Amino acid sequence: MLSADLLRGELRFLIDGMPVVTGLFLPSEAASFVLAQWRVLAGRLEVTGKLTGKKLVDELRRVSVSADPHLMAEVVERAQAISAIDAEIARLESRVNETIYRLHDLTLDEIAIVEAATR
């Protein structure tokens, strides 16, 4: 799973929770703008055998660092809205899964097998 975060002013890009791009410090507005773009990129990139480190870094470097202030604010706002929607979807999927597990009377071991198979 690809993701991006901003930790103590440092932009980071992560794969399965492990930072793979670090050490990028930008002014606050630019950092939020780049973070928003990286998060969108993380959501649309597919992790396959074709995704090399070079290709990933090339994609990350293609984002804009600055733009019209109103555009930057809009991008950040839209990315936050997408994150909120994604979190709500994950919450609802979890509730649906719990309901299905209960309806099928699955044991904890069976649930673990199902969840491992769907990752």
C-alpha positions in Angstrom: 0.0 0.0 0.0 1.4 3.4 -1.0 0.9 6.5 1.2 2.3 9.8 2.0 2.6 11.9 5.1 4.0 15.0 6.6 5.8 14.4 9.9 7.4 17.3 11.8 7.7 19.2 8.6 9.2 16.3 6.6 7.4 15.0 3.5 7.6 11.2 3.3 6.4 8.7 0.8 5.7 5.2 2.2 5.3 1.7 0.9 3.4 -0.6 3.4 4.1 1.9 6.1 7.9 2.0 5.5 9.3 5.4 4.4 11.0 5.1 1.0 11.4 8.8 0.2 12.4 11.1 3.1 14.3 14.2 3.9 12.1 16.6 1.9 11.4 19.8 3.9 9.4 22.6 2.2 7.6 25.7 3.4 4.3 24.8 5.0 2.0 25.8 2.1 4.2 24.0 -0.5 4.5 20.9 1.7 0.7 20.7 2.1 0.3 21.1 -1.7 2.9 18.4 -2.5 1.5 16.1 0.1 -2.0 16.4 -1.4 -0.6 15.5 -4.8 1.4 12.6 -3.5 -1.6 11.2 -1.7 -3.6 11.2 -5.0 -0.6 9.6 -6.7 -0.4 6.9 -4.0 -4.1 6.2 -4.6 -3.7 5.7 -8.3 -0.4 4.0 -8.7 -0.5 0.2 -8.9 2.2 -1.8 -7.1 3.3 -4.3 -9.7 6.6 -5.8 -10.8 6.8 -2.9 -13.3 6.9 -0.3 -10.5 10.6 0.3 -10.0 12.1 2.7 -7.6 13.1 5.0 -10.5 9.6 5.1 -11.9 8.2 5.9 -8.4 10.6 8.7 -7.8 10.0 10.0 -11.4 6.3 10.1 -10.6 6.8 11.9 -7.3 9.1 14.5 -8.9 6.5 15.3 -11.5 4.2 17.0 -9.0 4.1 20.8 -8.8 5.7 22.5 -5.9 3.9 25.8 -6.3 1.0 27.3 -8.1 -1.6 30.0 -7.8 -2.4 30.2 -4.0 -6.1 29.7 -4.7 -5.3 26.6 -6.8 -3.0 25.3 -4.1 -5.7 25.7 -1.4 -8.3 24.1 -3.6 -6.0 21.0 -4.3 -5.3 20.6 -0.6 -9.0 21.0 0.3 -10.1 18.4 -2.3 -7.4 16.0 -1.2 -8.6 16.3 2.4 -12.2 15.7 1.2 -11.0 12.6 -0.6 -9.2 11.3 2.5 -12.4 11.8 4.6 -14.5 9.9 2.0 -11.9 7.1 1.8 -12.0 6.8 5.6 -15.8 6.6 5.6 -15.7 3.9 2.8 -13.2 1.9 4.9 -15.4 2.2 8.0 -18.5 1.1 6.0 -16.6 -1.8 4.4 -15.5 -2.9 7.8 -19.1 -2.9 9.1 -20.3 -4.8 6.0 -17.5 -7.4 6.5 -18.4 -7.8 10.1 -22.0 -8.3 9.2 -21.1 -10.9 6.6 -18.8 -12.8 9.0 -21.6 -12.8 11.6 -24.2 -14.0 9.1 -22.0 -16.8 8.0 -21.0 -17.6 11.6 -17.3 -17.5 10.7 -14.7 -18.3 13.4 -11.8 -15.9 14.1 -9.5 -18.3 12.1 -11.8 -18.3 9.1 -12.0 -14.5 9.2 -8.2 -14.3 9.3 -8.1 -16.5 6.2 -10.7 -14.4 4.3 -8.9 -11.1 5.2 -5.5 -12.5 4.3 -6.8 -13.6 0.9 -8.3 -10.2 0.2 -5.2 -8.1 0.9 
